[in-house]
Amino acid sequence: MSEPDQAEPDLRRRRILFRATHRGTYENDLMIGGFVRAHLSLFTEADLDELEVVLELPDAPLADWLTGRAPIPPEEDSPMLRRIRDSLRGG
């Protein structure tokens, strides 16, 4: 009976990867998708929760925040969003 329990996290990770790589803008597909591909197997359930919140953000401001063209506003700031941004900066 462990198969259904095992399949659910895998399904969630596959869905998140698809969403991260099919954002609607090529720039975000590369930035977010690349980050998710590199770290997906290491994410905890809490990380996945945070990542899903980031994936709900609109593309244009998200790209600006991740590239540093605009600061992340306090109301949208999160550890996951900063992790993605910092990984793009080589940090």
N, C-alpha and C positions, 0 to 999 in steps of 0.2 A: 504493500500500500504506500510505500514511500515515493513511488513515481509521481502521483499527482502533486504531492508536496514539493518535490524537486522541480517539476515542470513549471509551476507558478512563478518562482523567482526568475527562471530562464525566460519565460514569456515576458515578464515585466522588463527585463534587461533588453530583450530584443525590441520591444516596443519603444523603449527610451532611445536606443541606438537609431532606430528608424526615424523617430521624431527629430533627433539631433542632427541627422544627415539629410533631412528633407524639410528644411525650415521654410523654404520659399525664396531665400536669397543665397546665392552661391557663396558669398563672403561668410555668412553665418554657418552655412553647411560645413565649410572648411574649418572655421574656428571652433565651433561647438562640437561638430562631429569628430574632429580630430582629437579634441580633449576627451570626449566620451569614449572613443575607440581605445585611447591609450590607458584609460583608467577604469573602464567599466567593470572589469573582473575584480577590482579592489574595492569598489564602492560597497559601503554598508547599506542597510535598509534606510537609515537616516539620511545618508548621502543621496540615495535615490529619491527620497522625498524632497530634499532640497533641490535636486536637479530638475525634478518635475515642475517645481515652482519657477525656476529659471526658464524652462522651456515654454512656459505660458506667457512670457514677456514678449512685447511686440518687436519685430525684427529691426526696424530702423534705430530706435534708441538703444537696443541691445548691442548692435554693432558699434554704435558710437561709444558706449560704455566700455566694451571689451577692447577697443582699439585705443582708447584714451582720448578720442576726439571730444568727449564730454565726460565730466565726472559722474560717477554713479550717485544718483540722488539718495539721500538717507532713507527714504521710504522704500526703496527697492534694494538697498544694500543687503547683502547676505554673504556668509562665508563661502558658499559655493560659487556665487558670481565673482567674488574676489579670487577664488582659486582658479577659475577659468581665465580671468584677465591676467593674473600673475603667470600662469603657465604660458600664455602667449608672449609675455615679455621675457621669458626665459628664467622666471623665478620659481 
